[in-house]
Amino acid sequence: MADLSQIVKAYDVRGVVPDQWDEPLAELFGAAFAQVTGAREIVTGHDMRPSSPGLSRAFARGAAALGVDVVEIGLCSTDELYFASGALGLPGAMFTASHNPAQYNGIKMCRAGAAPIGEDTGLADIRALAEGWLETGAPEPAAAPGAITQRDVLGDYAAHLRKLVDLSGIRPLKVVVDAGNGMGGHTVPTVLDGLPVELDAMYFELDGTFPNHEANPLDPKNLVDLQERVRAVGADIGLAFDGDADRCFVVDENGDPVSPSAITALVAARELAKHPGGTVIHNLITSWSVPEVVKENGGKAVRTRVGHSFIKGEMARTGAIFGGEHSAHYYFRDFWNADTGMLAAMHVLAALGGQDGPLSGLVAQYDRYAASGEINSTVADQAGRAAAVRAAYADAEGAELDELDGLTVTTPDWWFNLRASNTEPLLRLNVEARDADTVARIRDEVLAIVRA
């Protein structure tokens, strides 16, 4: 029997196909999703992985067997599925393993209006039902099965984004986009069609075997092709999307990566111009520059734990207009509080095309500090090593310690955060300071304790 504890994660289902899960299990997940949401109708979509169409259709069969109607939007990005959930007012299920290698697949699920389903908001119940049915057999079908129909929402999705960010009046821009053979190759041409953008498309062929590089732009090696192309063709900007195109990474005209914190600050300033006095959410390992820019633009900055469920929860609680994470997830109130890399990219294009200078100059005002980036250490005793670090800095001059998410130590000149991974025996370190020498010093001090 399948071990669901290995594939049902905190926020989604994720595992190797068919070793860890397959279409019969997807059918049970579909029935469980229908039962937990209590919906009469749901919407599904899938990415370009070879296993995605079959898993998605099996899920639909499971839901339909219980009398639930299913709207299949077919090939889509994750944020396009969120759009469908929001616009149609239906719970949704997206079949994707995002940036994971080709043999993986998964399900990201949401309630109507793109409200997230995680471990504490329905995912544990879905797992429990599926586990029960694995032992006892599939649930009793409804007297009348639901209908499975198809609908294309790509045009509506693009129109919605273009209403939120108007690019029609920007100066002409040369834009290189690396879709990584993922779903950006499906959405980008429609979203940018007819705009003053000269699009240089890289790896737009939908191919879930990822023949060129992994669709994970968080790993610097997967940005190399984009960086080289931007320099070679003299582009104004480069954009890289992950496999399901819900995250977007930016490189400037020199091919240098722009930090997601700088993008968060830039988009926050633009959103605050539309919604004066609004609240902006940022997780605790984004740069100091983010809350600074928010306050300078008359907004209120709210700091949260790392993870999309925490960001979305705080956005709902506070009515925030925007939220950003260091991992290049960007969340918008105007997009049902869901994350969309495409909308963030459009904000950057609008800001760049609305003035005459290069992107490097534009983002310099939002990139104010030196940072280490995330450094992972494999340790057997995460709690013990973290406690040793806490003890070492407990009496540091001018230091404030908090444990909102792991350990954060803050002084007037630097801060660091040390967090345990939820899924691996890792401690993750992020350091920021007013200069690079201080970053290096604090980084080395902390790592010496962690890796002792």
N, C-alpha and C positions, 0 to 999 in steps of 0.2 A: 504493500500500500504506500502511496506517496506520503512523504513526510512534509506536511504543510508548514511546520515550524521553520523549515529551511527556505521556504519561498515566500511566505507572507511576512513582509517586512513592516516597519513602523508606518510607512506611508503608502505602500503599494505591494503588488505581487511581482516577484522578479526571480527568474531561475532559468536553468538550461533546459532547452527543448530538444528531444523528448525525454531526456534522462530524469528531470525533476518534475516536469508537468507536461500535459499533452491535451489534445482536444476533448477527450471524455471528461477530464478534470475541468477544463474551461467551461464545459456545459453545466457542470455542477456549480461553478462560480456564477454563471449567468442566472441560474435559478435562485441561488443564495442572494445575489445582488437584488433581484426583483423582490424577494421576500423582505429583505432588510429595509429597502427604500420604500416599500409599499406602493410603488408607482404603477400606474396603468400603462405607461408608455416610457421607453428609455431611448437613448441615442448611443450608437457605438461608432468608433472609427479605428483605423489602424495605420501603422507605418509600413515601410517598404521591405521589412524583413521577410524572408521566404515563408516563415511559419505564421505570419500575422493574419493573412486572410482566413486561413482555416481555423485558427484559434478564435478570431472575432466572430465568424459565422457559428461556431459551436456554442459560444457564449450566448449569441442571439437565440439559437435553438433552445437552450436551457431556460431563458427568460420567457420565450414564446410558449413553451410547454406549460407554463403556469398561467397562461392567459394574458401575458403582457405584450403589447405591441412594441415593435422594435424599428427604429429609424436608423438605417445604416448609411453613414456619410462616406464610407469607404476610405480611400487613401487621404490622409490628412496629417497635419502637424498637431502636436498636443494642444497648442493654444487655439487651433481651429476647432478642436473638439470642445474646448472650454467655451468658445464662442457659441457653438451649437447648443450646448447645455444652457448657456445664459439666454440666448435669443429665443430658443424654443421652450424654455422653462422645464427642461427634462433632466433627470439624472443621466449621467454619461459614463462610458467606459472606453478608455483609450488603450489600444494594444501596442505597446512599445517597450523596449528595454533601454530607451534613451541613448546614452553614450556607450553602453556596454557592448562587448564583442558580439559577433554575428550569431553565435550559438545560443545567446540569451534571448528571452522575451519576457514580457510582463504586462500588467494591467494597472493603469492609473484610473481611479474611480472618483466620481464626485456626485453630489446630490444636485437637485435642480438649482440653476443659477450658479453653477460651477463651484458650489461650496465643497470644500475638501472632505474626503472620507479617509481617515487614518485609523490607527489602532484603537483610539478611544472614541471614535465617532462612527463606528460601524464595521470597520475592517475585521476586528476580532470576532464579531458576530457572524460575518460572512465566512470566515475561516471555520468557526465552530459548526455552522450548518453543513458546509462542504465536507468536513471531517466525519460528521454523523452519517451523511449520505454515502460516503465511501464504505462505511461499515454495513449500512442497512439497505443500500440501493437507492436509486434516484427517487425524488419525491413524487407523490401522486399527481399526474397531470390534470390540468383544468379540463372541464367538459368541452370548452371551446378554446382552442389555442389562439394565441395572439398572432397578428399579422406582421410579417417582416417586409419592410419596404425600403427603397433606396432614395436618397435625396442628395443633391450636390449643393453644398453651402459655400464653396470656395469664393464665388463672386460676392456673396453677401458678407463673408468674413473680410475680404479685401475692402469692400465699400465701407464697412464699419470702421476699420482702422484708418482709412483715408478721411473719414469725417472727424476723427479725433486729432489727427496731425495732417495739416494741409501742406503738401509739398509742391503744389502746382506753381507757386511763385518763386521758388528758390533759383539761385544761379545754377547753370548746368554743372553737374558733378560727374566725375569718372569714378565709378564704384566697382571694386572687385569683391565678389561674394564667393566664398568657399562653402558649399553646402555639404561637403563631406559624403556625397552620395546619399544624403539623408533627405528629410522632408522639406528642407529649405528649397531644394530643387523643384518642388511642387508648388510652394506658396509664393516665393519671391517674384517670379515672373508676372504673376497676376497682380500682386500688390503694387509693384513698381511700374506696371504697364502704362505707357503714355505720359510718364512724368519726365521732368528734365534731368534724367539720369542715364548716363551711358553705362550699361551693365556689362561687366566682364565676368562671365559665369565660369566657375571652376567646379567640376565634379557635381554637375546638376543631374546626372543620370541616376535614377532611383535604383540603388543596388545595396541590399541589406547584407551583402558579404563584405562591404567596405574595401574595395580593391585598391584604393589609393592611400588612405590612412584611416585610423580610427576616427569616428565622428565625435571626438571629445576634445574641444578646443582648450579645455582647462589644462591639458598637458602641452607644454610648450612645443614639443616635437611635432604636434599636429597643426601648428600655426606656420611652420617653416615655409610650406609651399605658398601660402597666402602672402607672407611677408616678401618673399622673393618676387612674386607676381606684381605686387603693388609697386615695388621699386622699379621693376623692369618696364612697366607700362606707364609710369608716372601718374598713378591714380591719386585721387584726393583722399581716399579712405578705403580700408578693407574691412569686410565683415565676415565672420565665421560662425556658422550655426552648428549646434550639436545634432545628434541623430534624429530627434523628434522635433527639432527646431523651436523649442521653447526657451532656449538660452542663446544669447548672441554675444560674441566677443568682437572687440574693435581694435584695429591697428591703424596708426596714423599714416601720413603721406611718406614717412621715412621707413615704414614697416615696423615701427616700434609699437608694442602692445600698449593700449590704454587701460589703466586699471579699472575693474568694475566699480570701485569706489568713486573714481572720477566720473564715470558714466552716471552712477547713482546721484552724485551731486549736481551734475549738469541737468539731468532730467528733473530732479527735484526743483531746481530753480525755475525751469520752464512750467512745471505743473503749478508751482506757487504763483506764477504770474497769472495763470488762469483762475486759480482758487486761492485768493489772498488769505493768509492766516491759517492755512490748512496744516494738517498733521502729516508728517512723513516718518515712516518706520524704517529703521536700519538695524541689521543685526550687530552684535557686539564686536565683530572683528572687521567691520568696515572701518575706513580711515576716520581719524579725527575731523578731516575736511568735510565729511558729510553733515554732521550736526552743525558745524560752523556755517556752512553754506545755507542750510535750512534756516538758521536763526538770522543770518544776514539778509535773507529774503523774506523775513517776516513770518516764518512758519514755526511750528513746534516739532522738535525731533523726539522720537520715542525709540528707545533701545530695547531690543529683544534678544532672545536666544536664537541660535542658529537652527534653521529648518523651516520649510515652507509652511508647515501647520502652525508654527508660532507666529510667523509673519502674517499669515492670513487671519489667524485668530485676533491678533492685535489690530489689524486693519478693520475687521468687523466691529471690534469693541470700541475703537476710537473714531471710526468714520474717516480714517486716514485716506488721503488722496493718492498716495504712492508709497511703495516700499521697495527697498533694494538690498541685495545680498552680495557678499564678496565673490560668490560663485557665478555671478552674472544671471541670476534670476531677478526679474523686475516685475513688480505687481502694481496694478492700476485699479483704482476705484471705478473708473469708466469702463473697465473690462471685467466686471464682476469680482473684483479683488484678486483675479487670477493672474498668473505670470505669463508674459508674452515677450519673447525676445524681439519679435518683429516690431512691436510698437516702440520699444526702447530704441531700436535701430532707426526708426523713422524720426524720433525726436533728435537723435544725433545728426541725421541728414538735414533736418530742418534748421538746426542750430548752425551747422557748418555752412549750408547753402544760403543762410540769411545774413552772412557777413562775408568779407572778402579774404580774410586771413586763412592760413592753413590750420588743419585740425590740431597739430601739435601746439600751436599758439593758443587756440581756443580752450583746450583742456588744461593748459598749464595753470590757470587760475583755480582749477578744481583738484590739482594734484600737488599738494603742499608739503608732504612729509616723505621721509624715507621709510621703506617697509621691507620686511624679510620675505613676504609671501608665506604660504603655509608649509611648514617643515614637519614631516612625519618621523616618529621614532617608534620602532617595534620594541615593546617592553612587556615582560611577563606580568609584572605587578604594577598596573596602571595607578591604582589608588595609593600604593606606597610611594611611588616616585613623585606623584603629584603632591602628596603630603610633605615630602622632603623639600620640594620647591617652595611650598607655602611657608614652611618653617624658616627657610633661608631668607625670605623677603618679608616676614611678619613684622620685623622691626626696622625695615629700611627707611631711611630718612625721607619724609614727605610722601611715603607710599600709602595708597588706599587699596585695600583688597576687597574683592567681592566675588561671590560664587553663583551669579545668575546662571552661568553656563560654564562649567569647569572653574578654573581660577583665573581671574583678571587682576593684575597688579598695575596700578596707574600712578605715575608721578607727573610733575609739571612738564618734564622733558621727554618722557617715553612711557609706553605701556606694553604689556604683553598679555596674551591669553593662552592658557594651556588647557586643552580639552581632550577627553577620552573619546575615541571613536565608538559609535554605537554597535558596530558590526565586526571590528577587527581589533587585535591586540596592539593598538596604536595610541600614542599621545600626539596631538597636533598642536604645534606652536606657531603663533603669529606675533611678530614684534613690529612696533612702529615707533619712530623717534623723530626729533627735529633734524637729525643728520645721520648719514650712513655709518659713520664711525660708531655712534652710540648704538645703532641697530646691531652692528656686528658684535659689540661688547656684550650687550644684554643677551643676544642670541646665544653666544658662546657660553656665557655664565649659566644660563638655564639648561642648555643641552648637556653641559658637563654634569649637572645634577641628574637630569633625566636618564642619561646613558651611563651613569656610574656603575 
